[in-house]
Amino acid sequence: MKTPNTPSRRVAEPDIVRLWVIGGTNNVVRWLELLASALFTFELTHSGLVVAFVTAARTLPMLLFGAFAGVLSEAIDRKRIMQFGMVVTAATSAAVCLLALGGLARPWHIALANFICGTIWSAEMSSRRRMVGDSAAPGMLSRVIAVDSLAGASTRMIGPLVGGIVYDLVGLPGAYAMTLVLSMVNLSLAWPLSHQQTSRRLALGTAARDLLDGIRTAIGIPQVAAVLAVTIAMNAFVFCYSALVAPIALTLFHVSNAEVGLLGAAESAGALVAGLLLARNTPPLAPRVMMIGGSALFAATLAIMPLLPSFTAACLLLLVGGTGTAAFSNMQTMLVLNGAPPGMRSRLLGLITVCIGTGPLGQLLAGWLADTIGLRPAIEIVALVGLTVILAIGLVWRRAERRAPSLNAGEAKADRPTPP
């Protein structure tokens, strides 16, 4: 991908659109499969813990391999990494589809498929998103990232909706047949991408040192360290509710399989609305306020959601909370890309992937609590813990900025791009 200083911006702009579409389609695949696999597993086992285990398998590779993916994307062509991932994802979908058609599919098959696809997903942050950021024109980074997050939010909404309907109509085979087709569409979109990068030599012996350099760099930049900490809190204690969407909708609100997708899509719909505003305008508040405030808003709404008397009210509340996740996801990438030295960006985005990978720990905890004390208290406990941790991080971040006013002034200037 040509860098922002390359004169032929007309060549890069269609590629940015392709990268947006690829990211959105990947999200449809991911969330469609997650909902279909959760419904299938819950039908067979009626266990929140088993459903959480199958769902957690999708995110676990981000914890295990995310940082290495950042190092890898600095040494290997990012376009090739993306194309390889699309081929593997398509093959995995085909395998599950065939097993389901033969009546042989079991939860452990789905968990293994989720783990394989999650391994591919672990490279997304440091490869595709890095390509999007590198393609942004000067002063346009926040809006380019906002549109990327907007595409993610809209397709993260579409995925569960389609997943619930498809599963209700044609079951597990139909769901995975659809993700097979979408993966092949993505491969066709990625093929003509024009991408150039200065690659480093991949030396496995220095990979650990590179990761440590990334961690030391992150610790030394308050806004990057805070982003990583908030990302851990959101994924370990807040977004972990996604593993239990099917049990929540089916057992607490007694809806059909097709309607389960509405609960899964509600937060994404709110993020879509907020993302549209962020894509059109420069963020109105300081990045720290937007990230902490947005994260806290969604954690608070999640804690209240299980207490509501109706399915409609629960969906509407998550819709409101979703506006907070839009602020979180936009600031997550922008603060790192603005705050990190150019040579460290892929590694730091890889660290974000690792932080996202803490989600399975929260999913397993929520699943265990659901089987032990019930769904309602399980969701309330993890959400309130997440809210407390997020507010504490915000307090520490604010104090760190006050201790380094000159650094903060420079970061604030970088964080607020000049409108075109």
N, C-alpha and C positions, 0 to 999 in steps of 0.2 A: 504494500500500500504506500502511495506517495505521501511524504510528510507534509505538514501544513505549509512549509516554506517552498514546496515544489510549485513551479509556475502553472503547470497544467491542472488546475483545480477542476476543470470540466471533466477530466478523466476520472478523478476521484469521487465526484459527487454521485454518479450512478452506483458506484461501489458501496458508498455509505448506505444508500437505499437498499441495496441487496443485503448488506450486513444487518440492517434493521429487520428486513423480512425474514432472514434466516434465524435471527434471534427470536422473533415472534413465533415462527413455526416450530422451533425447538421447544418453546414454552407450551404450545398446544400439545405436542407429543408428550412432554413430561407430565403435564397435569391430567391429560386424558388417561394416560397409563396409570398414574397414581390413583385416580379415583376408581377406575375399572378394577385394578388389582385389590384395592381396599374393599370394594363391594364383594368381589369374588371371595376374598379371604374371610370376610365377616359372615357371609352366607354359609361357608363351610365350618367355621370354628366358633362363631359368636363370642370371640375373645378380643377385647380391646388391646391386650398385650401382643397377641399374634399379629393383629392388623398393624400395630405400631412397629413391630419387628420388620414386617414386609415393607412398610413405607420407609423405615429408617435405612434399609439396605440401599435405597436410592441416594441418600445423602452421605452415608458413611465414607465413600471414597474421597469426598472432598476433604474430610479430616485427615485421611491417610495419605492422599497423594496431591492435595491442592498446592502445597508449597513447591513440590517438585515440578508440578505442571508449570508454575511460573518460571522456574529455571529452564525447563525444557523449551518453553515458547521463546526464550531468548536465543536458543541455539538451533532450533529447527524451524523451518518455514511454517508460519502460523496457518497459512492457507492449506498446507498439506495436513497439518494436525486436524483442522476442521473437516477436510474431506475424508480422512481416515475414520474419524469419529462418526460421520454420517453413514459410512458403509457398515461399520460395526453395529450401529443402532438399528439399521434396516435389517441386518441379518438376525439380530436378537428378536426383533418384533416378528419376523417370519417364523422363527423357531417356536415362540410362545403360541402364535396363531395355529401352527400345525399341531402342537400338543393339545391345545384346547379343542380343536376340531376332532381329534381322536379321543376326547374324553380322558386324557392322561394328565392334564395340568393339575398341579398341586401347589399349595402355598410356597413350598421351598423352591419350586421352579420359578415362580414369580419373583421371589426374593433374589434368586441368583441373577435373573434378567435385570432386575432393578439395580443390582450391584454393578453389573457390566455397564449398563447405560449411565449409571452414576459416575463411573470412572471416566467415561467420555465427557460427561457434564463438568467434571472437575477441571477440565482444561478450558472451559468456555470463558471464564472471567479473564484469564491471562492471555487468551488468544483472540477470540472474536471481539470482546469489549476493548481490548488494547488496540486492535485494528480500527475500531470505531473512533476511539479517542485520538489516535495518531492522524486520522483523516480530517479532523475538525479544523476549520479555518481559525486564524487568530481571533480571539474574542467570542467565538461561537461554541466553546467547549460545553458550557452549561446547557445550552439549548440542544446541541447534538446528543448529549447524554440524556437530556429530558425526553427527547423523542424516542431514544432507545428504550428508556424505562417505560415510556408510554406504550410502545409496541409490546413490551413485556407484560404490562398490566392488562392490556386489552386481550391478549392471547391467553394470559393466565386466567382471565375470566371465561374465555371461550372454551378452553380445555375442559374444565369440570362440567360446564353445561353440556357440551357435546358428549363427554364421557358418560354422564348419567343417562342421557337419552339413548346413545348407541348401546350401552350395556343393557338397558331395559329392552331394546328391540332385538339385538342380535348377539348379546352376551359377550363373553371374553374374546372369542375368535374375531368378531367384527371390530372390536375396539383395537386389537393389535394389527388387524389388516389395514385399518385406517392409518395407524402410526407408521406402518411400513411404507405406505404410499407417500405420506408426508416427508419421511426421511429421504426418499428418492427425489422428491421435488426439491428439497434443500440441496441435495448433491448437484442437481442441475443448475441451481442458482449460484452455487459456490464456484463452479468450474470456470466461468469467464472472469472471475475477480482479478483485478490488476493489483498485485501486492509486491512491494519491495521492502526489505528490511536488512539492516546490518546485523548479521548473526554472529554470536560469540561461539567459540569452539566449545562443544559439549564434552566436558571431562567429568566422569562420574566421581572421580576422586575429589573434585573441588565442589561438588554439588552441596555437600553439607556446609562447607565454608560459605558458599553463596547464600544459603538459607540463613545462616547466622548473621551474615552481613545485612540481609533484609530485615531481620528481627531487630538488630541494633539500630538500623536506620529508622524503623518504625517507632521504637521507644524514644528516640531522640527528637521526634517531631510530634508535639502534643496533639495536633489535630488528627494525624494518622493513627497514633496510639489510641485516641478516643474512638475513632471510627472502628478500629478492630474490636475494642471492648464492647461498644454498642452492638456490633454485628454478632458477637458471641451471645450477648444477653437476649437479643431478638430471636435468634435461631434456637438457642437452648431452652428458653422459657416462654416464648410468645408464639413464634411460627410453628412450634411443635404441635399446636392444636390441629394443624392440617392432617396429621396422621389419624385423628379421631373424628374427622368430619362425617364419615359414613356412620359410625356408631352414634354420634350426637344426633344427627338428623333422623336416623331410623328408630332409636330407642327413646330419646327425650322428646322429640316432636312428632314421631310416628308418621313420617311422610313416605312416599314411594321412592324407588330407586332413581327414577328420572328427576325427582325433585331434590335429591341429595345434592346434585350439581349446583342448585341455586344457592345453597349455603356455602358451598366451596367457592362460588364465583362472587359472592357479595363483597368481600373485602377488595377483590380485584376491580370491581366496578367503581368503588369509591376511589381507588388509586388511579383509575383511568380518568375520571373527572378532574381530579387534582393534577394529574400529569398533563392534561391538556392546557391547564392554566400555566403550569411551570414551563411548558414548551413554548408558549406564546410570549411570556414575559420574564424578565430578570427576577429571580427570587426576591420577595419583598423583605425578608428578614435575614439576619445573620445566619450563615450556614450552621453554626453550632445550635442556635435556637431552633432552626427548622428540623435538624436531625434529632435532637433530644425531645423536642416538643411533639414531633410527629410520631416518634417511637412510643413515647409515653401515652399519647392519645390512643393508639391502637391497643396497647397493653391494658389500659383501663376499660375500653369497650369490650375486650375479650373476657375480662373478669366478670363483667355484668351479664354478658350474653346468655349463659346457661340458666340464669335466674328468670329470664323473661317467659311470659305465659304462652306465647305463640311463635310459630315458625316465621311468620311474616315479620314480627317485631325483631326477632333475632337477626334476620337477613338485613333489615333496615339499619340496625345498630352496627353490624359489621361493615355495611356500606359507608357509614359515617367514619368509622375507624380506619377504613381503607384510605381516606385522604391523608392520614398520618403516615401510612406505609409508603405513599408516593414521595413524601418529603424525605423519608429515610433512604429509600433506594436511590433517589437523585443525588443526595448529598454524599452517600456512601462512595460512589465512584468519583464524583467531581472533587471531593476533598483530597482523595488520594492522588489523583492525577495532577491536581494543582500543587499539592504539598510535597510530592516526592521528586527527587532528582530524576531526570529523564532515564538515566541508565538503570534506575532501581524500580521503575514503574511496574514492569511485568512481575518482578519478585514480590512487590507489595500487593499487587492485585492477586497474586497467588496466595499470599497470606490471608487476604479477605476470603478466598475460597476455603482455606483451612478453618477460618472462624465460622463460615457458613456450615462447614462440616461438623460443628458441634451439635447441630440439630438432632441427629439420631440419639444422642444422649438424653436430650429433653423429650424426644418422642417415646423412647423406652420408659423413661421415668413417668411420663403422663399415662402411657399404657398400663404400667404396673399400678399406678395410683387408681386408674379407672377400674381395674379388676379388683382392687383391694378395698377402696372406700367409695367407689361410684364415680360416674362420669362428671356430674356437676361439681363436686368438691375438687376433683382432680384438675379440671380446667381452671377453676378459681385460684387454686393454690399456685400452679405454675405461672399464671398470668400476673398475680400479685407479687410473686417473687421477681419476675421479670421487670415489673414496673418499679419496684424498689431499687433494683440494681441499676436500671437506666437513669433514674433520678440521681443516684449517687455518682454515677459516671459524669453526668452533666455538672454536678457541683465541683468535682475534682478538675474537670476540663476548664471550667470558668476560672478557678483559682490558678491553674497553670497558665492561662492566658494573661491573667493580671500580673503574674510574676515575670512575664516576658513581654512587656508592652510593645517593644520595638519589633519583635518577631511576629507578634499578633497583628501589628499594623501591616506588615508586609504580606502576611497570609490573607488578611481581609481584603487587601487590594487585589491579590491574585484570585481570590474566591469570587469576586464580583466582576465578571467579564464586561467589557465595554459593549453596549448594544450596537448592532450593525447599523 
